[in-house]
């Protein structure tokens, strides 16, 4: 169980069920950070306890940002003294000289830590300095520095084995391999390239999707390339799009199929613009997803088996529909006050909920039998996550709420 309580706004990131013979130990730190952990009665995990205890005595300023590696081995946080990377297994700490770090991110295997700061120029340095730095998590060795000014696109993309790393540059995608950032393994260069997304999965089945806005009467398009052959003339799939000023990518967990959520600011029917949903696969198949009710598209969710997906769309009360890979509707959950959907890790339970500006109705469905199991109310929820057992879930909110 881990949560950040800076500015009195708790966020729940993950939950695990405590062992029977354990007690909850709370660490409160001077700089606005709090952890709650399950401590076995036999005193196991002493290295992790010592590492967190040393954090409690660190009174060097407020915590600016933090990150955990996916494997749980490393924990990084930034305060007024710099970035501290703590190995919970080795009970060691590496200090990095970035007291103004704004965001942190680990590679999937935790071997590389990316540190991003706001880009700034001064009278002494009118050209500015690199503001995105990549470090070896264990040793603190600087691997590479880049300039990346935008806060919403700075984060590098990795394959799940951390072999391939990609980052977006103006009109290009630069790819590196095996933590060798001295030279690019390959690059995708297309005039006007506006956004990209790398598929999840291992490096031996990696694909890169790129969105290219249209010009001179040509339609917008999304092209998919197979790594490492990123030649602009060799896409494995292509989809032409109309009324698509921006595109959001959503891959299934295998990295073989993706949904494209398009948006345009101008529409004859709505003040809020127009949205569209399209399907594209690395096999070259593509089609538009036929929505069952007119209105905005609130949420899309892939089933864990990657053969179906769920769409919640339409003016309130919204309609939730299940589609197969041919984009044919196979089941309709009807309408209700919903705007999000969440599958549990095994895909046998589907949660339909209405959060945000809705009152918090939650429906739990047996997905295989399409049977409603339970209804409950979770008011004012701002965060939702299934537990790894697929049975329990956690919903969290900020406190105090706006009154």
Phi and psi in degrees as a GROMACS rama.xvg file:
@    title "Ramachandran Plot"
@    xaxis  label "Phi"
@    yaxis  label "Psi"
@TYPE xy
-143.927  136.452  UNK-2
-152.662  150.67  UNK-3
-103.485  129.914  UNK-4
-116.958  17.95  UNK-5
-61.757  140.62  UNK-6
59.3865  25.1306  UNK-7
60.2217  29.693  UNK-8
-119.232  96.4821  UNK-9
-79.9488  141.263  UNK-10
-128.967  131.947  UNK-11
-95.5716  120.63  UNK-12
-96.2585  -44.0896  UNK-13
-155.998  159.929  UNK-14
-138.931  139.192  UNK-15
-132.679  149.382  UNK-16
-76.2566  128.941  UNK-17
-70.5225  144.641  UNK-18
-60.0186  156.205  UNK-19
-61.9917  -41.7895  UNK-20
-94.7704  48.748  UNK-21
-134.314  162.31  UNK-22
-129.035  155.512  UNK-23
-86.0077  126.457  UNK-24
-115.078  131.297  UNK-25
-109.791  132.711  UNK-26
-113.364  121.624  UNK-27
-110.214  125.377  UNK-28
-107.838  155.91  UNK-29
-69.1028  -21.0893  UNK-30
-106.313  36.1666  UNK-31
82.8696  21.3565  UNK-32
-119.821  142.227  UNK-33
-141.368  134.848  UNK-34
-124.404  146.451  UNK-35
-122.772  125.944  UNK-36
-136.227  155.298  UNK-37
-94.0973  118.299  UNK-38
-105.862  115.175  UNK-39
-61.2903  147.428  UNK-40
-67.4275  -20.3529  UNK-41
-85.4418  3.12193  UNK-42
80.292  19.5482  UNK-43
-67.0936  170.047  UNK-44
57.9189  41.6859  UNK-45
-63.7905  -34.1249  UNK-46
-62.9929  -43.3486  UNK-47
-66.0933  -37.7764  UNK-48
-65.988  -41.1085  UNK-49
-64.9415  -38.6959  UNK-50
-64.6747  -42.3473  UNK-51
-72.6479  -32.4346  UNK-52
-65.5765  -36.0942  UNK-53
-66.5633  -28.2467  UNK-54
-68.7101  -32.2383  UNK-55
-64.2654  -29.2474  UNK-56
-90.9108  4.00757  UNK-57
-89.7136  99.1404  UNK-58
-105.431  45.3833  UNK-59
-93.3987  13.599  UNK-60
130.126  174.02  UNK-61
-69.3144  146.788  UNK-62
-74.2381  120.745  UNK-63
-86.435  -40.8633  UNK-64
-161.136  164.446  UNK-65
-154.006  162.204  UNK-66
-158.659  142.865  UNK-67
-108.567  142.186  UNK-68
-73.0856  152.905  UNK-69
-63.0133  -29.8973  UNK-70
-86.3004  0.793483  UNK-71
76.4163  6.61491  UNK-72
-82.1591  -33.896  UNK-73
-119.601  145.674  UNK-74
-132.905  126.513  UNK-75
-123.709  141.83  UNK-76
-148.681  159.078  UNK-77
-122.411  135.114  UNK-78
-133.682  -166.774  UNK-79
-67.2265  -14.0787  UNK-80
-90.7405  -22.3998  UNK-81
142.507  -166.647  UNK-82
-97.1926  130.891  UNK-83
-113.883  125.892  UNK-84
-109.577  116.044  UNK-85
-110.113  127.664  UNK-86
-90.0675  111.642  UNK-87
-73.8194  -22.657  UNK-88
-80.8728  -44.6433  UNK-89
-89.7212  -7.40233  UNK-90
54.8411  50.556  UNK-91
-131.774  161.846  UNK-92
-133.067  138.48  UNK-93
-118.598  131.145  UNK-94
-101.845  133.15  UNK-95
-119.316  138.809  UNK-96
-83.391  66.3131  UNK-97
-136.525  72.58  UNK-98
-67.8927  -15.6219  UNK-99
-104.431  18.1855  UNK-100
-58.7007  134.404  UNK-101
-105.27  -28.2797  UNK-102
-146.338  147.73  UNK-103
-130.353  148.827  UNK-104
-155.225  133.873  UNK-105
-95.7922  151.844  UNK-106
-69.0617  160.911  UNK-107
-55.043  -35.2287  UNK-108
-89.2986  -1.23334  UNK-109
78.293  8.63857  UNK-110
-80.904  -23.2177  UNK-111
-126.056  135.627  UNK-112
-112.25  126.405  UNK-113
-100.092  129.774  UNK-114
-119.629  125.435  UNK-115
-119.911  134.171  UNK-116
-121.603  158.386  UNK-117
-62.1819  133.643  UNK-118
-72.5229  135.707  UNK-119
-145.297  146.798  UNK-120
-120.302  148.52  UNK-121
-130.815  170.538  UNK-122
-64.6574  -30.9779  UNK-123
-78.653  -25.8927  UNK-124
-134.366  74.5343  UNK-125
-66.9871  -19.7567  UNK-126
-84.4434  -14.3582  UNK-127
79.312  165.604  UNK-128
-120.07  157.846  UNK-129
-55.3675  133.727  UNK-130
-115.46  1.50157  UNK-131
-122.645  121.33  UNK-132
-125.662  139.59  UNK-133
-111.042  128.857  UNK-134
-124.997  151.762  UNK-135
-72.364  123.461  UNK-136
-65.1569  -32.1137  UNK-137
-81.1562  -41.4279  UNK-138
-104.704  -18.5456  UNK-139
79.8863  10.9033  UNK-140
-70.5389  132.567  UNK-141
-73.7321  121.353  UNK-142
-91.822  -39.6273  UNK-143
-168.607  150.027  UNK-144
-124.68  141.077  UNK-145
-134.132  164.555  UNK-146
-103.887  122.22  UNK-147
-143.697  110.2  UNK-148
-83.629  -29.8292  UNK-149
-86.0211  129.87  UNK-150
-75.1248  -22.9782  UNK-151
-89.6806  -9.25016  UNK-152
-127.225  12.2396  UNK-153
-72.2851  -28.9687  UNK-154
-66.1435  124.066  UNK-155
-67.114  157.99  UNK-156
-107.401  137.576  UNK-157
-126.546  152.088  UNK-158
-74.1009  162.842  UNK-159
-65.9369  -21.033  UNK-160
-91.9084  6.05456  UNK-161
61.0633  20.8189  UNK-162
-80.8575  -44.5209  UNK-163
-106.479  132.185  UNK-164
-123.796  133.953  UNK-165
-128.959  146.731  UNK-166
-141.616  144.57  UNK-167
-86.6547  134.557  UNK-168
-124.981  164.347  UNK-169
-53.6199  111.453  UNK-170
74.5594  6.45352  UNK-171
-144.523  160.594  UNK-172
-124.647  121.423  UNK-173
-101.226  130.126  UNK-174
-116.931  135.931  UNK-175
-123.376  157.334  UNK-176
-136.151  144.577  UNK-177
56.8468  37.8982  UNK-178
58.7452  21.9511  UNK-179
-98.131  97.4548  UNK-180
-98.148  9.96519  UNK-181
-74.204  -26.0342  UNK-182
-149.549  151.583  UNK-183
-76.8874  140.076  UNK-184
-73.4797  -40.0748  UNK-185
-166.537  168.856  UNK-186
-143.348  149.93  UNK-187
-107.987  118.634  UNK-188
-126.422  111.417  UNK-189
-134.937  128.563  UNK-190
-59.7047  126.784  UNK-191
85.9435  2.43142  UNK-192
-53.7029  124.022  UNK-193
-106.111  -27.8572  UNK-194
-159.418  155.931  UNK-195
-143.913  165.348  UNK-196
-152.842  132.075  UNK-197
-97.5078  138.138  UNK-198
-69.239  149.339  UNK-199
-72.2006  170.301  UNK-200
108.688  -173.733  UNK-201
-80.4495  165.727  UNK-202
-69.3477  -23.246  UNK-203
-78.6978  -2.58356  UNK-204
-136.64  42.5662  UNK-205
-90.4649  137.269  UNK-206
-129.525  152.07  UNK-207
-123.835  125.256  UNK-208
-102.964  136.854  UNK-209
-130.082  138.286  UNK-210
-103.141  124.773  UNK-211
-120.661  109.471  UNK-212
-61.831  147.23  UNK-213
-76.1327  161.928  UNK-214
-152.366  152.03  UNK-215
53.5314  45.8255  UNK-216
83.1778  -4.09412  UNK-217
-83.728  147.05  UNK-218
-73.4583  161.134  UNK-219
-68.53  162.63  UNK-220
-153.842  155.279  UNK-221
-121.413  128.051  UNK-222
-119.581  142.193  UNK-223
-114.904  132.279  UNK-224
-121.642  148.093  UNK-225
-94.0802  121.566  UNK-226
-68.3602  136.865  UNK-227
-97.5678  8.9125  UNK-228
-83.4767  89.4657  UNK-229
-105.685  29.3881  UNK-230
-64.689  132.458  UNK-231
-58.5947  -19.6733  UNK-232
-94.792  4.96471  UNK-233
-126.818  49.8184  UNK-234
-74.0761  147.742  UNK-235
-88.5938  -14.4043  UNK-236
-154.806  151.259  UNK-237
-149.696  138.871  UNK-238
-136.814  121.352  UNK-239
-84.0505  139.67  UNK-240
-129.366  144.427  UNK-241
-119.601  150.811  UNK-242
54.3851  53.1977  UNK-243
-136.501  84.6104  UNK-244
-78.7226  -21.4931  UNK-245
-147.001  156.416  UNK-246
-136.228  135.631  UNK-247
-109.938  133.69  UNK-248
-100.163  138.709  UNK-249
-137.871  103.344  UNK-250
-82.7516  152.855  UNK-251
-78.5089  169.422  UNK-252
-68.2756  -20.3867  UNK-253
-82.9878  -16.9089  UNK-254
76.1299  25.6457  UNK-255
-106.037  -21.1036  UNK-256
-140.093  150.985  UNK-257
-145.62  153.527  UNK-258
-103.598  140.771  UNK-259
-115.831  112.498  UNK-260
-96.7365  110.635  UNK-261
-99.3492  154.179  UNK-262
-145.74  142.679  UNK-263
-134.353  148.69  UNK-264
-82.8357  -16.463  UNK-265
-111.286  132.128  UNK-266
-152.866  143.172  UNK-267
-75.381  -21.8331  UNK-268
-101.587  -19.1551  UNK-269
-142.671  140.411  UNK-270
-65.401  -26.5048  UNK-271
-88.4232  7.72992  UNK-272
90.8221  -161.385  UNK-273
-137.417  142.932  UNK-274
-119.85  157.016  UNK-275
-146.489  156.628  UNK-276
-128.806  130.38  UNK-277
-132.69  153.619  UNK-278
-113.897  140.381  UNK-279
-146.895  137.831  UNK-280
-122.112  159.313  UNK-281
-70.7502  -9.08139  UNK-282
-85.4259  -3.77336  UNK-283
98.8771  -1.48354  UNK-284
-81.0127  143.033  UNK-285
-156.115  153.758  UNK-286
-170.429  164.886  UNK-287
-85.8179  139.618  UNK-288
-84.7565  118.972  UNK-289
-76.4038  113.646  UNK-290
-76.0761  144.022  UNK-291
-89.2207  -7.46782  UNK-292
-152.024  134.234  UNK-293
-70.2517  143.687  UNK-294
138.093  -171.026  UNK-295
-69.2729  156.214  UNK-296
-99.0365  114.102  UNK-297
-86.8393  -42.4736  UNK-298
-159.287  144.496  UNK-299
-128.962  144.435  UNK-300
-146.192  127.703  UNK-301
-80.8077  141.45  UNK-302
-72.3255  144.295  UNK-303
-56.6185  -23.5747  UNK-304
-83.7102  -2.07576  UNK-305
67.6569  13.9795  UNK-306
-106.554  -7.15155  UNK-307
-143.588  159.542  UNK-308
-144.582  158.148  UNK-309
-117.965  137.539  UNK-310
-125.785  130.972  UNK-311
-111.213  116.497  UNK-312
-152.438  166.804  UNK-313
104.549  156.217  UNK-314
-62.5769  148.645  UNK-315
-63.0914  136.951  UNK-316
-73.4303  132.157  UNK-317
-75.153  156.892  UNK-318
-107.768  137.404  UNK-319
-112.45  126.515  UNK-320
-132.84  144.08  UNK-321
-101.025  134.336  UNK-322
-122.278  151.392  UNK-323
-94.147  -174.591  UNK-324
-73.2064  -8.83095  UNK-325
-92.4658  8.25233  UNK-326
61.5157  32.3708  UNK-327
-97.2759  131.227  UNK-328
-67.1135  126.756  UNK-329
-112.581  -17.0407  UNK-330
-159.548  145.924  UNK-331
-121.379  121.387  UNK-332
-84.3229  3.8676  UNK-333
80.1673  -166.643  UNK-334
-108.429  159.258  UNK-335
179.392  172.339  UNK-336
-77.6912  76.812  UNK-337
-129.562  151.452  UNK-338
-146.893  2.51549  UNK-339
-142.642  154.07  UNK-340
-136.793  141.732  UNK-341
-139.953  122.279  UNK-342
-83.8631  144.249  UNK-343
-73.033  169.009  UNK-344
-57.9529  -24.1854  UNK-345
-97.5215  -9.40577  UNK-346
78.4194  7.68653  UNK-347
-92.2812  -12.9979  UNK-348
-127.274  132.719  UNK-349
-117.336  130.26  UNK-350
-101.337  124.754  UNK-351
-110.248  124.494  UNK-352
-141.485  159.285  UNK-353
-123.772  96.2828  UNK-354
-108.598  -173.006  UNK-355
75.6965  -116.556  UNK-356
-86.7454  5.26622  UNK-357
-98.0009  165.556  UNK-358
-80.8697  -9.89348  UNK-359
106.167  27.1105  UNK-360
-67.3806  134.841  UNK-361
-126.961  129.794  UNK-362
-117.727  133.1  UNK-363
-112.052  121.019  UNK-364
-114.347  138.162  UNK-365
-74.3937  105.182  UNK-366
-69.7121  -37.5331  UNK-367
-64.4076  -42.2542  UNK-368
-97.8085  -0.25885  UNK-369
51.5606  50.9555  UNK-370
-122.181  132.465  UNK-371
-72.688  121.031  UNK-372
-92.8571  -40.924  UNK-373
-161.205  157.098  UNK-374
-129.488  141.394  UNK-375
-153.965  172.105  UNK-376
-119.724  125.994  UNK-377
-124.671  85.5573  UNK-378
-70.9498  147.032  UNK-379
61.2071  23.4951  UNK-380
-71.1196  136.325  UNK-381
-118.06  -6.34445  UNK-382
-146.813  137.472  UNK-383
-139.856  137.788  UNK-384
-155.866  135.399  UNK-385
-76.2611  146.475  UNK-386
-78.6461  162.682  UNK-387
-68.4931  -17.7669  UNK-388
-79.2338  -8.00013  UNK-389
74.6069  6.05941  UNK-390
-113.573  -42.6652  UNK-391
-98.411  154.003  UNK-392
-140.982  162.692  UNK-393
-124.072  132.723  UNK-394
-120.44  136.587  UNK-395
-129.862  162.498  UNK-396
-144.189  163.093  UNK-397
-82.3543  155.555  UNK-398
-144.494  134.596  UNK-399
-78.7509  151.178  UNK-400
-75.5289  156.989  UNK-401
-65.2174  126.989  UNK-402
